[in-house]
């Protein structure tokens, strides 16, 4: 029902971006509880009602190829609602071991004419314990795949970052279908410095060892681990990381996070805002990163493509570049729920 979202968007875009974000999540939660979210948004079926578009990735059976990217539902409060929109998987977080408020407001900005968003949220989240409580309320209804994206607390020095990732990984293990490791947000000082060959190798091995210890406790459940990388890495850096990912047999790579590049939005009044740029301007570079990864990454390791998907054709571009799954975030803000079904149908047809 595109007309409904067009009306809602006109109202929401008159509000501060972060205020609109929270109002939207609250509205979705209530609409889903009242069983009216589907009819209001034109979402005729939840992802578990049909196997026609299902695909197996990372050893998991995804109802379809389209997922919600991390960052939109940091606390896992609207998992059921996003499932009702037709997402095959929902990635919540980024969550850190301890709660943290994030950066000072304002910290979220729309660049409407560019179909883009700049955010410097700074991993604002309620912490692992509170997130797990929210997940527990959804798992009996959401039938898609649940990813949980983990990060380090802002005040944890990089030399102790692996401790935070290990604590978060151990905490979410039982609730997650897969865990995404965020080393690439530009909004936590020094975080991207962890995207080195040595640090990635050590981190992957630490988490894989923890998985070996945890699996027996959870009836042999083996949770896939995916690393999320930045679009601002050079092709040489991507190649080197791909070699490490292949060597360590990582389960998946998510490409990409937001960018600090501003050429595509130069001249916009908000272009100088600090933070990560997402939406249409990052589409091309994100796809280029996927292509480079696919050239150097072991063929058995899947890529999840994210960045600038605002149409079915944008999603197909990522699939053709080598992605097995795609995720959307900014596109949902600009296009609304109809984008979920457009991407689902397009990627099914292109597979």
C-alpha positions as CSV (number, residue, x, y, z in Angstrom):
1,X,0.0,0.0,0.0
2,X,2.4,2.7,-1.2
3,X,0.0,5.6,-0.7
4,X,-0.2,4.8,3.0
5,X,3.6,5.0,3.4
6,X,3.8,8.2,1.3
7,X,1.4,9.8,3.7
8,X,3.2,8.6,6.8
9,X,6.6,9.7,5.3
10,X,5.3,13.3,4.8
11,X,4.5,13.4,8.5
12,X,7.6,11.7,9.7
13,X,9.9,13.8,7.6
14,X,8.6,16.9,9.3
15,X,10.1,15.6,12.5
16,X,13.7,15.4,13.8
17,X,15.1,12.2,12.2
18,X,15.8,10.4,15.5
19,X,12.4,11.3,16.9
20,X,10.7,10.0,13.7
21,X,12.8,6.8,14.0
22,X,11.6,6.0,17.5
23,X,8.0,6.9,16.7
24,X,8.1,4.6,13.7
25,X,9.4,1.7,15.8
26,X,6.7,2.3,18.4
27,X,4.0,2.5,15.8
28,X,5.1,-0.7,14.1
29,X,5.2,-2.6,17.4
30,X,1.6,-1.6,18.2
31,X,0.3,-2.2,14.7
32,X,1.9,-5.7,14.7
33,X,0.4,-6.5,18.1
34,X,-3.0,-5.4,16.8
35,X,-2.4,-7.5,13.6
36,X,-3.0,-4.5,11.4
37,X,0.6,-3.9,10.3
38,X,0.4,-6.3,7.3
39,X,-2.8,-4.8,5.9
40,X,-1.6,-1.2,6.5
41,X,1.7,-1.8,4.6
42,X,0.5,-4.2,2.0
43,X,2.6,-7.0,3.5
44,X,0.5,-10.0,2.6
45,X,2.5,-12.7,4.2
46,X,5.2,-13.2,6.8
47,X,8.3,-14.9,5.6
48,X,7.5,-18.2,7.2
49,X,4.3,-18.7,5.2
50,X,6.1,-19.6,2.0
51,X,9.2,-21.6,1.1
52,X,9.2,-20.5,-2.6
53,X,12.0,-18.0,-2.1
54,X,14.1,-19.9,0.6
55,X,17.8,-20.1,0.3
56,X,20.5,-21.8,2.4
57,X,23.4,-19.5,3.5
58,X,26.0,-20.1,6.3
59,X,24.2,-23.4,6.9
60,X,21.0,-21.6,7.7
61,X,17.7,-21.7,5.8
62,X,16.6,-18.1,5.0
63,X,13.0,-17.7,3.9
64,X,14.2,-15.2,1.3
65,X,17.3,-13.2,0.4
66,X,16.3,-9.8,1.9
67,X,17.1,-8.8,5.4
68,X,17.0,-5.8,7.7
69,X,20.5,-4.3,8.3
70,X,21.8,-3.6,11.8
71,X,21.3,-0.2,13.2
72,X,17.6,0.3,12.7
73,X,16.5,-1.9,15.6
74,X,19.4,-1.7,18.0
75,X,17.6,-3.0,21.0
76,X,15.6,-5.8,19.3
77,X,12.2,-4.2,20.2
78,X,10.5,-4.6,16.8
79,X,11.6,-8.0,15.6
80,X,8.1,-9.3,15.1
81,X,7.1,-6.2,13.3
82,X,9.9,-6.4,10.8
83,X,9.2,-10.0,10.3
84,X,5.6,-9.1,9.4
85,X,6.9,-6.8,6.7
86,X,8.3,-9.8,4.9
87,X,12.0,-9.7,5.9
88,X,13.6,-13.1,5.7
89,X,16.2,-12.1,8.3
90,X,16.5,-9.3,10.8
91,X,19.8,-8.2,12.2
92,X,19.5,-6.3,15.5
93,X,22.2,-4.3,17.3
94,X,24.9,-3.2,17.3
95,X,24.8,-4.3,21.0
96,X,27.7,-3.8,23.4
97,X,28.4,-5.7,26.7
98,X,27.4,-2.8,28.8
99,X,24.6,-0.3,28.1
100,X,25.7,3.1,26.6
101,X,23.8,6.2,25.5
102,X,25.8,6.9,22.4
103,X,27.0,10.2,21.1
104,X,25.3,13.6,21.8
105,X,22.2,14.6,19.9
106,X,21.5,15.6,17.2
107,X,23.2,12.6,15.6
108,X,21.0,11.5,12.8
109,X,20.4,13.5,9.6
110,X,18.5,13.0,6.3
111,X,19.9,14.2,3.0
112,X,16.6,13.8,1.2
113,X,17.6,14.9,-2.3
114,X,20.4,12.3,-2.2
115,X,18.2,9.6,-0.6
116,X,20.9,9.4,2.0
117,X,21.4,9.4,5.8
118,X,24.3,10.5,8.0
119,X,24.4,9.0,11.5
120,X,26.9,9.3,14.3
121,X,24.8,7.4,16.8
122,X,27.8,5.8,18.5
123,X,26.4,2.3,19.4
124,X,23.6,3.7,21.6
125,X,22.0,0.5,23.0
126,X,20.7,-1.1,26.2
127,X,23.4,-3.7,26.6
128,X,23.4,-7.4,26.0
129,X,21.1,-8.3,29.0
130,X,18.3,-6.0,28.0
131,X,18.5,-6.9,24.4
132,X,18.2,-10.6,25.3
133,X,15.0,-9.8,27.3
134,X,13.5,-8.2,24.2
135,X,14.5,-11.1,21.9
136,X,12.9,-13.6,24.3
137,X,9.6,-11.8,23.7
138,X,9.8,-12.3,19.9
139,X,11.3,-15.7,19.3
140,X,8.1,-17.6,19.6
141,X,6.5,-15.5,16.7
142,X,9.3,-14.4,14.4
143,X,10.1,-17.3,12.1
144,X,12.9,-15.8,10.0
145,X,16.6,-15.8,10.8
146,X,17.8,-13.5,13.6
147,X,21.3,-12.0,13.4
148,X,22.7,-10.2,16.4
149,X,25.4,-7.5,15.6
150,X,28.0,-7.0,18.4
151,X,30.5,-4.3,19.1
152,X,32.8,-2.9,21.8
153,X,31.9,-0.3,24.4
154,X,33.2,3.2,23.5
155,X,35.4,3.4,26.7
156,X,37.0,0.0,26.2
157,X,40.5,0.6,24.7
158,X,41.4,-1.2,21.5
159,X,44.0,-3.3,23.2
160,X,41.1,-4.8,25.2
161,X,38.5,-4.8,22.4
162,X,38.7,-8.6,22.0
163,X,37.5,-9.0,25.6
164,X,34.3,-7.0,24.8
165,X,33.6,-8.9,21.6
166,X,34.1,-12.2,23.5
167,X,31.7,-11.1,26.3
168,X,29.1,-10.0,23.8
169,X,29.5,-13.1,21.7
170,X,29.1,-15.4,24.7
171,X,26.1,-13.4,25.9
172,X,24.1,-13.5,22.6
173,X,25.1,-17.0,21.5
174,X,22.0,-18.8,22.6
175,X,19.6,-16.3,21.1
176,X,21.3,-15.6,17.8
177,X,21.0,-17.6,14.6
178,X,24.2,-15.9,13.5
179,X,26.4,-13.2,15.0
180,X,27.7,-10.2,13.0
181,X,31.0,-8.6,14.3
182,X,31.0,-4.9,13.7
183,X,34.6,-3.6,13.2
184,X,33.6,-1.0,10.7
185,X,31.4,1.7,12.3
186,X,32.9,5.2,11.9
187,X,31.1,6.4,15.0
188,X,33.1,4.8,17.8
189,X,36.6,6.3,18.0
190,X,39.3,3.9,16.9
191,X,37.0,1.1,16.0
192,X,38.0,0.9,12.3
193,X,41.6,0.5,13.4
194,X,40.6,-3.1,14.3
195,X,40.2,-4.0,10.6
196,X,43.8,-5.1,10.4
197,X,44.9,-8.6,9.2
198,X,46.5,-9.4,12.6
199,X,43.5,-8.2,14.7
200,X,40.9,-9.9,12.5
201,X,42.8,-13.2,12.5
202,X,43.1,-13.1,16.3
203,X,39.5,-12.1,16.8
204,X,38.1,-14.7,14.5
205,X,40.1,-17.4,16.2
206,X,39.0,-16.3,19.7
207,X,35.4,-16.3,18.7
208,X,35.6,-19.7,17.0
209,X,37.3,-21.2,20.0
210,X,34.5,-19.8,22.2
211,X,31.9,-21.3,19.8
212,X,33.6,-24.7,20.2
213,X,33.2,-24.4,24.0
214,X,29.6,-23.0,23.9
215,X,28.1,-25.4,21.3
216,X,27.8,-28.4,23.6
217,X,26.0,-26.2,26.2
218,X,23.4,-25.4,23.5
219,X,22.7,-28.9,22.2
220,X,25.4,-28.7,19.6
221,X,24.1,-25.4,18.1
222,X,26.8,-23.9,15.9
223,X,26.3,-20.2,15.4
224,X,27.8,-18.7,12.2
225,X,30.1,-15.7,12.6
226,X,30.2,-12.9,10.0
227,X,32.5,-9.9,9.9
228,X,31.1,-6.5,8.8
229,X,33.7,-4.4,6.9
230,X,33.8,-0.7,5.8
231,X,33.5,0.6,2.2
232,X,36.5,2.9,2.7
233,X,39.1,0.2,2.7
234,X,41.4,0.0,-0.3
235,X,41.2,-2.9,-2.7
236,X,44.5,-4.1,-1.4
237,X,43.2,-4.0,2.2
238,X,40.1,-5.9,1.1
239,X,42.2,-8.5,-0.6
240,X,44.4,-9.0,2.5
241,X,41.3,-9.3,4.7
242,X,39.7,-11.8,2.2
243,X,42.8,-13.9,2.5
244,X,42.5,-13.9,6.3
245,X,38.8,-14.7,6.1
246,X,39.5,-17.6,3.8
247,X,42.4,-18.9,6.0
248,X,40.3,-18.8,9.2
249,X,37.2,-20.2,7.4
250,X,34.9,-17.4,8.6
251,X,31.2,-18.2,8.0
252,X,30.3,-14.9,6.2
253,X,31.3,-11.3,5.3
254,X,28.9,-8.4,5.4
255,X,29.8,-5.6,2.9
256,X,29.5,-2.9,3.7
257,X,29.0,-0.5,6.6
258,X,28.5,3.3,6.2
259,X,31.1,5.5,4.5
260,X,33.1,8.6,5.7
261,X,33.4,9.6,2.0
262,X,31.4,12.8,1.1
263,X,32.1,13.4,-2.6
264,X,28.6,12.2,-3.6
265,X,26.9,14.7,-1.3
266,X,29.4,17.6,-1.6
267,X,27.6,20.9,-1.4
268,X,24.7,19.7,0.7
269,X,24.3,21.7,4.0
270,X,24.6,18.5,6.0
271,X,27.6,17.0,4.1
272,X,30.1,18.2,6.7
273,X,28.3,16.4,9.6
274,X,30.5,13.8,11.2
275,X,29.4,10.2,11.0
276,X,28.7,7.5,8.5
277,X,26.9,8.2,5.2
278,X,24.4,5.5,4.0
279,X,21.8,5.3,1.3
280,X,22.1,5.8,-2.5
281,X,25.6,7.5,-2.4
282,X,27.2,4.3,-1.0
283,X,25.6,1.9,-3.5
284,X,28.4,1.8,-6.1
285,X,31.3,1.5,-3.7
286,X,29.5,-1.2,-1.7
287,X,29.0,-3.2,-4.9
288,X,32.6,-2.7,-5.8
289,X,33.7,-4.1,-2.5
290,X,31.5,-7.1,-3.0
291,X,33.2,-7.8,-6.4
292,X,36.7,-7.5,-4.9
293,X,35.8,-9.8,-2.0
294,X,34.3,-12.3,-4.4
295,X,37.5,-12.3,-6.5
296,X,39.7,-13.1,-3.5
297,X,37.5,-14.8,-0.9
298,X,37.1,-18.5,-0.8
299,X,34.1,-19.4,-3.0
300,X,32.4,-21.2,-0.2
301,X,32.2,-18.2,2.0
302,X,29.1,-16.1,1.4
303,X,28.8,-12.4,1.3
304,X,25.8,-10.3,2.6
305,X,25.5,-7.2,0.4
306,X,24.3,-4.0,2.0
307,X,24.6,-0.3,1.0
308,X,22.4,1.9,-1.1
309,X,19.7,-0.6,-2.0
310,X,16.6,1.5,-3.0
311,X,15.2,-0.8,-5.7
312,X,15.0,-4.4,-6.8
313,X,17.6,-3.7,-9.5
314,X,20.0,-2.3,-6.9
315,X,19.6,-5.6,-5.0
316,X,20.2,-7.7,-8.1
317,X,23.3,-5.7,-8.8
318,X,24.7,-6.9,-5.5
319,X,23.6,-10.5,-6.1
320,X,25.3,-10.4,-9.6
321,X,28.5,-9.0,-7.9
322,X,28.6,-12.0,-5.7
323,X,26.3,-11.5,-2.7
324,X,24.2,-14.4,-1.5
325,X,21.9,-12.2,0.6
326,X,21.1,-8.5,0.8
327,X,20.1,-6.1,3.6
328,X,18.4,-2.7,3.5
329,X,18.1,0.2,6.0
330,X,18.2,3.7,4.4
331,X,16.1,2.4,1.5
332,X,13.4,1.4,3.9
333,X,13.3,5.0,5.2
334,X,12.9,6.4,1.7
335,X,10.8,3.8,0.0
336,X,8.9,2.1,2.8
337,X,7.7,-1.5,3.2
338,X,7.0,-1.9,-0.6
339,X,10.8,-2.1,-1.0
340,X,11.0,-5.3,1.0
341,X,8.7,-7.1,-1.5
342,X,10.3,-5.5,-4.5
343,X,13.7,-6.7,-3.4
344,X,12.5,-10.1,-2.4
345,X,10.8,-10.7,-5.7
346,X,13.7,-9.3,-7.7
347,X,16.4,-11.3,-6.0
348,X,14.3,-14.5,-6.3
349,X,14.0,-14.0,-10.0
350,X,17.7,-13.2,-10.5
351,X,18.9,-16.2,-8.5
